Amino acid sequence: MEIILTAFDYNPAFSRNLGVVSPDEHQRLRNATVAIAGMGGVGGDYLISLVRAGVGHFHLAEFDEFELVNFNRQYGANMQTIGRRKLDVMIEYALQINPELQIEAFPGGIDTANIGAFLAGVDLAIDAVDAFAVDIHPLLVNAATERGLATIAAVPLGLGAGVLAFGPQGMSYADFFAITPDMSEDEKIVQFMLGFAPEMYHLKYLDPAFINLKARKGPSSIAGCKLCTGFITTQALLALLHPEELRCVPWYTYLDARLGRFRHRRLWMGNRHPLQRLKSYVAKRRLEKLGAAS
């Protein structure tokens, strides 16, 4: 079989995006820079989707390597990539789609020392850090907000997804999640998850036997990750092209595809809302019982 080599050309490669975005908007995407923190369960998929959407510049941060347990959901996980850096693998995949990409890599992940460089010159920040990394999320969101940038984030929740956007025009991270320094790591995780999914639909069918906050493990599904990718790609296009349409916290979006339940509304007072405080109290008591039984 004859193999025909085709030279890369941005315009025909991504021409089918036109109609969803205008030619002028497509050029803006080509010139835009998006910072994605995390290349694991959702971040790698975000990268590939935004490359296909036409974004031409990225700052990417990730310190981890691929393992066998990543196979059920992570874009770059396969037998050839076990033990390889997720960041290196995902950059390779992205360049196979658009070899003209401009990428700045942060192989140590993000921290207080490099967050300024990670966000320098970018147009949008995306939080794709592991949900259990409770101290990294505010580092990214607060630093981006201080620079006038929006930060978008999504968490896969069973067969669904919760989506939030942060920015100078919305509530602060601290006010929305109501996470305080005196909380335990487990309590911080509970507050974080409550903010993404106030109705907690996914708990109706998740088996609690597979949830272990102490070990930082929980059930995951490719379905939830793909839903996150669809939402984040859409939110990114809004943030980059139609920022006036981006609704920041206390607005939240929560979809459970299995139960057919969807919510897109304001969470008044964030996690300080009386019902959220009650849910947090119940969750804490459950954690205490689980800890006593273990």
C-alpha positions in Angstrom: 0.0 0.0 0.0 1.4 3.4 -1.0 1.8 5.9 1.8 1.2 9.5 0.8 2.9 12.0 3.0 1.1 15.3 3.5 2.8 18.4 4.8 1.2 20.0 7.8 -0.9 23.1 7.2 -2.9 24.7 10.0 -5.7 26.1 8.0 -7.0 22.9 6.3 -6.0 20.7 9.3 -8.5 22.6 11.5 -10.9 24.0 8.9 -13.8 22.0 10.2 -13.8 24.2 13.3 -15.1 27.1 11.1 -18.8 27.7 11.5 -18.5 26.9 15.2 -15.9 29.7 15.4 -15.3 32.4 12.9 -12.1 32.7 10.9 -11.0 35.7 13.1 -11.8 33.7 16.2 -9.9 30.7 14.8 -6.8 32.9 14.4 -7.2 34.1 18.0 -7.2 30.5 19.2 -4.1 29.9 17.1 -2.3 32.7 18.9 -3.7 32.0 22.4 -1.7 30.4 25.2 -3.4 28.1 27.6 -1.8 26.8 30.9 -2.8 23.3 31.9 -1.7 22.0 35.3 -1.9 18.2 35.2 -1.6 15.7 32.4 -3.3 12.8 34.1 -7.0 11.6 34.2 -8.4 14.7 32.6 -5.5 17.1 31.7 -4.1 15.0 28.9 -7.5 14.8 27.3 -7.9 18.6 27.7 -4.6 19.1 25.9 -5.5 17.0 22.9 -9.0 18.5 22.6 -7.7 22.1 22.8 -5.0 21.3 20.2 -7.8 20.0 17.9 -9.8 23.1 18.7 -7.0 25.2 17.2 -5.1 26.5 20.3 -1.5 27.0 19.3 0.4 27.7 22.5 0.6 25.9 25.9 2.3 25.9 29.2 2.0 22.3 30.6 2.9 21.0 34.1 3.1 17.4 35.3 5.6 15.5 37.5 4.1 12.0 37.4 4.7 8.9 35.2 2.2 6.5 33.6 1.2 3.3 35.5 -1.0 0.3 34.8 -3.7 1.7 37.1 -4.1 4.7 34.7 -5.3 2.5 31.8 -9.0 2.9 32.5 -9.2 6.6 31.9 -5.9 8.5 31.0 -5.4 9.5 27.4 -1.7 8.6 27.2 -1.7 5.4 29.2 -0.8 2.2 27.3 1.7 -0.6 27.3 4.3 1.5 25.4 4.1 4.4 27.9 4.3 2.7 31.3 7.1 4.3 33.3 7.4 7.2 31.0 6.7 10.8 32.0 3.1 11.8 31.3 4.3 15.3 30.3 6.7 13.9 27.6 4.1 11.5 26.2 1.4 14.1 26.0 3.6 16.6 24.3 4.6 14.0 21.7 0.9 13.2 21.0 0.0 16.9 20.8 2.9 17.6 18.3 1.7 14.7 16.1 -1.5 16.7 15.6 0.0 20.1 15.3 3.8 20.1 14.8 3.8 23.9 14.9 2.7 24.0 18.6 4.7 26.2 21.0 4.9 24.4 24.3 6.7 25.4 27.5 7.0 22.4 29.8 7.1 22.3 33.6 8.2 18.8 34.5 8.2 19.3 38.2 4.5 20.3 38.3 3.5 23.7 39.8 4.6 25.1 43.1 5.1 28.5 44.8 8.5 28.8 43.1 7.4 28.5 39.5 3.7 29.5 39.5 4.6 33.0 38.2 6.5 31.5 35.2 3.7 29.0 34.6 1.2 31.8 34.3 3.4 34.3 32.5 2.0 35.4 29.2 -1.0 33.0 29.3 -4.6 33.8 28.4 -6.3 31.1 30.4 -5.5 28.6 33.2 -6.9 25.1 33.5 -6.8 23.2 36.8 -6.4 19.5 36.0 -4.5 18.6 39.1 -5.5 15.5 41.1 -8.6 16.3 43.1 -6.8 15.0 46.3 -4.0 17.7 45.9 -6.0 20.1 48.1 -3.3 22.7 48.5 -2.3 23.0 44.8 -5.8 24.0 43.6 -5.9 27.3 45.5 -2.3 28.1 44.6 -3.2 28.0 40.9 -6.6 29.7 41.2 -5.4 32.5 43.5 -2.3 33.2 41.4 -4.3 33.3 38.2 -7.0 35.5 39.7 -4.4 38.0 41.0 -3.2 38.3 37.4 -6.7 38.9 36.0 -6.9 35.4 34.5 -9.8 33.0 34.5 -9.2 29.4 35.8 -11.6 26.6 34.7 -11.8 23.2 36.4 -13.8 20.0 36.2 -14.0 16.9 38.4 -15.2 13.5 37.1 -17.9 12.2 39.5 -18.9 8.6 38.7 -20.7 8.8 35.3 -20.9 12.6 35.5 -18.9 15.8 36.0 -18.8 18.9 38.0 -17.5 22.2 36.4 -16.4 25.5 37.9 -14.8 28.7 36.7 -12.9 31.2 38.8 -11.9 34.7 37.9 -11.7 38.3 39.2 -15.4 38.8 38.6 -16.5 35.8 40.7 -16.2 34.7 44.3 -12.7 33.9 45.7 -11.6 30.3 46.0 -11.6 30.6 49.8 -15.1 32.1 50.0 -16.6 29.6 47.6 -15.1 26.4 49.1 -15.0 27.6 52.7 -11.8 25.6 53.4 -10.0 26.7 56.5 -6.4 25.9 57.7 -7.7 24.0 60.7 -9.4 21.4 58.6 -7.9 18.0 58.1 -6.8 16.8 54.7 -9.9 14.6 54.5 -12.2 17.5 55.4 -10.6 19.7 52.8 -11.3 17.0 50.1 -14.9 16.8 51.2 -15.3 20.6 50.9 -13.7 20.6 47.5 -16.0 17.8 46.2 -19.1 19.5 47.7 -18.3 22.7 45.8 -18.3 20.8 42.4 -21.4 18.7 43.1 -23.8 20.2 45.6 -26.5 17.6 44.8 -24.0 14.6 45.0 -26.1 12.5 42.6 -23.2 10.2 42.0 -23.3 8.9 45.6 -26.5 7.2 44.8 -24.7 4.5 42.8 -21.0 4.6 43.8 -19.9 1.7 46.0 -18.4 3.3 49.2 -16.2 0.2 49.6 -14.0 1.5 46.8 -13.6 5.0 48.3 -10.5 5.4 50.5 -9.6 9.0 51.3 -6.7 8.0 53.5 -5.1 6.2 50.6 -6.2 9.0 48.2 -8.1 6.5 46.0 -11.6 6.4 44.6 -13.6 4.9 41.7 -13.1 6.6 38.3 -14.6 6.2 34.8 -13.6 7.2 31.4 -17.2 8.4 30.9 -16.8 11.0 33.6 -13.4 12.1 32.3 -14.7 12.5 28.8 -17.6 14.6 30.1 -15.1 16.8 31.9 -13.2 17.2 28.6 -16.3 18.3 26.7 -17.2 20.8 29.3 -13.7 22.2 29.7 -13.2 22.5 26.0 -16.4 24.5 25.8 -15.5 26.7 28.8 -12.1 27.3 27.3 -13.6 28.6 24.0 -15.9 30.8 26.0 -13.1 32.2 28.2 -10.9 32.9 25.2 -13.4 34.1 22.7 -16.5 35.2 24.6 -15.4 36.0 28.2 -18.6 37.9 28.9 -20.4 34.5 28.7 -18.2 32.7 31.2 -20.1 32.3 34.5 -17.7 32.2 37.5 -18.4 30.8 41.0 -20.8 30.9 42.7 -22.2 29.5 39.4 -21.6 25.7 39.0 -22.5 23.1 36.4 -23.1 19.5 37.4 -24.3 16.7 35.1 -24.9 13.0 36.0 -25.3 11.2 32.7 -26.4 7.9 34.3 -29.3 9.5 36.2 -30.0 12.2 33.6 -29.8 15.0 36.1 -28.4 18.4 35.2 -27.8 21.5 37.2 -26.5 24.9 36.1 -27.1 27.6 38.7 -25.7 29.8 41.5 -24.7 28.2 44.7 -25.5 31.2 47.0 -22.8 31.6 49.6 -20.8 28.7 48.1 -20.1 26.0 50.7 -21.2 28.5 53.4 -24.8 27.9 52.2 -26.8 26.4 55.1 -27.5 23.2 53.2 -23.9 22.8 52.1 -22.8 23.2 55.8 -25.2 20.5 56.8 -23.9 18.2 54.0 -20.3 18.9 55.2 -21.2 18.1 58.8 -22.8 14.7 57.8 -19.8 13.9 55.6 -17.4 14.6 58.4 -19.3 12.4 60.8 -19.2 9.6 58.3 -15.4 10.1 57.9 -15.0 9.8 61.7 -17.0 6.5 61.7 -14.9 5.1 58.8 -11.7 6.1 60.6 -12.8 4.4 63.8 -13.8 1.2 62.0 -10.5 1.0 60.1 
